[in-house]
Amino acid sequence: MGKESLQESSCLSVSISVSDNGCVKADAVGDGVQLISDNGDNRNVVIDDGVYTAFVGMTVNKERAFIMYSPEKALNLLVTAVNNRTRERNYFKKYCELLDNEISEEDFDNEISENEDEYVVPAGIDAPTEDVQAALCLSPLLKGIDSTDDFISLFSFTDKSVERCIESK
């Protein structure tokens, strides 16, 4: 992964990294960070801490798409993925208890319905294309994503969100 950094003061720092699959992560630390233009092909960010001003720009290579996402976006997507995997694991454990006759079918059904958030992956979210693109950049880092259904379930996206992302390419 290539990485370039600009650091002008201890309170202003910008770094841009490009992964092997073309995902761009722009990271800025300091006050006054704002996106000043995003026309689809060019993204420009200005960071101003009152002493120094830094401009960072990215141009999309038409042959290879670049995707920018913030650390907060990545964290939110990864927390959703971990929570959904935990729900799947909890359901599987409870189902094993049912199969081993440790609990009755009625107890199983009651436990699932009374504690749905612990056992059931939430219905899909109609996510923006940028969220789906960020999740696509993160998904190679996660185990067990072998199909579109795995991807959709893990991040709680709707089919429609993923279709929109594909159509935008």
C-alpha positions in Angstrom: 0.0 0.0 0.0 1.4 3.4 -1.0 1.2 6.2 1.6 2.1 9.9 1.4 1.9 12.3 4.3 1.9 16.0 4.7 2.6 17.3 8.2 3.0 21.0 8.7 2.4 21.3 12.5 1.7 19.1 15.4 -2.0 20.0 15.2 -2.5 19.6 11.5 -1.8 16.4 9.6 -3.2 14.8 6.4 -2.4 11.4 5.0 -3.8 9.7 2.0 -3.3 6.0 1.4 -4.3 3.9 -1.6 -4.8 0.2 -1.1 -4.0 -2.4 -3.8 -7.7 -2.6 -4.8 -7.9 1.1 -5.4 -9.6 2.3 -2.3 -8.4 5.7 -1.1 -8.6 6.6 2.6 -8.1 10.3 3.4 -7.2 10.9 7.0 -7.0 14.3 8.6 -6.4 15.3 12.1 -7.1 18.8 13.3 -9.8 21.5 13.5 -11.3 23.0 10.3 -11.4 19.9 8.1 -14.0 20.2 5.4 -14.8 18.9 1.9 -14.7 21.8 -0.5 -15.7 20.1 -3.7 -16.8 16.7 -4.9 -17.9 16.5 -8.5 -17.5 12.8 -8.8 -14.2 12.7 -10.6 -12.3 15.2 -8.3 -12.5 15.5 -4.5 -10.8 18.3 -2.7 -10.5 18.8 1.0 -9.2 21.9 2.8 -7.8 21.7 6.3 -7.3 24.9 8.2 -6.2 25.1 11.8 -5.9 28.9 11.8 -2.1 28.9 11.2 -1.7 26.5 8.3 -4.0 25.6 5.5 -3.5 22.4 3.5 -5.4 21.4 0.4 -5.7 17.8 -0.6 -7.1 16.7 -3.9 -7.8 13.4 -5.5 -8.6 12.8 -9.1 -10.3 9.6 -10.1 -8.5 7.6 -12.8 -11.1 6.5 -15.2 -9.5 3.1 -15.5 -9.5 2.5 -11.7 -12.0 3.8 -9.3 -10.8 5.5 -6.1 -13.1 5.4 -3.1 -12.6 7.8 -0.2 -14.0 7.0 3.3 -13.4 8.3 6.7 -12.1 6.3 9.7 -15.5 6.9 11.4 -17.3 5.4 8.3 -15.0 2.3 8.4 -15.5 2.0 12.2 -19.3 2.1 11.9 -19.4 -0.4 9.1 -17.0 -2.8 11.0 -19.1 -2.5 14.2 -22.2 -3.4 12.2 -20.4 -6.4 10.7 -19.1 -7.6 14.1 -22.5 -7.2 15.7 -24.3 -9.0 12.9 -21.8 -11.9 13.2 -22.4 -12.0 16.9 -26.1 -12.2 16.4 -25.6 -15.1 13.9 -23.3 -16.9 16.4 -25.8 -16.4 19.3 -28.6 -17.8 17.1 -26.5 -20.8 16.2 -25.6 -21.5 19.8 -29.3 -21.3 20.9 -30.3 -23.5 18.0 -27.7 -26.1 19.1 -29.2 -26.1 22.5 -32.5 -26.9 20.9 -31.0 -29.7 18.8 -29.3 -31.1 21.9 -32.7 -31.1 23.7 -31.3 -28.6 26.3 -34.3 -26.4 25.7 -37.8 -26.9 24.2 -38.9 -25.5 20.9 -41.3 -23.2 22.8 -38.4 -21.9 24.9 -36.3 -21.4 21.8 -39.1 -19.4 20.1 -39.7 -17.4 23.2 -36.0 -16.6 23.6 -35.6 -15.4 20.0 -38.8 -13.3 20.0 -38.1 -11.7 23.4 -34.5 -10.9 22.6 -34.6 -10.4 18.9 -31.6 -7.9 18.9 -29.4 -10.7 20.3 -30.3 -13.3 17.7 -31.7 -11.7 14.5 -29.7 -9.7 12.0 -31.6 -6.4 11.3 -33.4 -6.0 8.0 -31.4 -4.3 5.3 -30.7 -0.6 5.3 -31.1 1.4 2.2 -27.5 2.6 2.3 -25.9 5.3 0.1 -23.6 4.1 -2.6 -20.6 5.5 -0.8 -21.3 3.3 2.2 -21.6 0.2 0.0 -18.3 1.2 -1.8 -16.5 1.6 1.6 -17.8 -1.8 2.7 -16.5 -3.3 -0.5 -13.1 -2.0 0.4 -13.3 -3.4 3.9 -14.8 -6.8 3.0 -11.5 -8.4 1.8 -10.2 -7.9 5.3 -13.1 -10.0 6.8 -13.5 -13.8 6.8 -16.5 -15.6 5.4 -17.8 -13.3 2.8 -18.2 -15.7 -0.1 -21.3 -14.3 -1.8 -23.4 -11.2 -2.3 -25.9 -12.6 0.3 -23.0 -12.8 2.8 -22.0 -9.3 2.1 -25.6 -7.9 2.3 -26.3 -9.7 5.5 -23.0 -8.8 7.2 -23.4 -5.0 6.6 -27.3 -5.0 6.8 -27.6 -3.5 3.3 -30.6 -4.0 1.0 -30.3 -5.6 -2.3 -31.4 -2.3 -3.9 -28.4 -0.5 -2.2 -25.9 -3.0 -3.7 -27.6 -2.8 -7.1 -27.4 1.0 -7.1 -23.7 0.7 -6.3 -23.1 -1.7 -9.2 -25.1 0.5 -11.6 -23.1 3.5 -10.7 -19.9 1.9 -12.0 
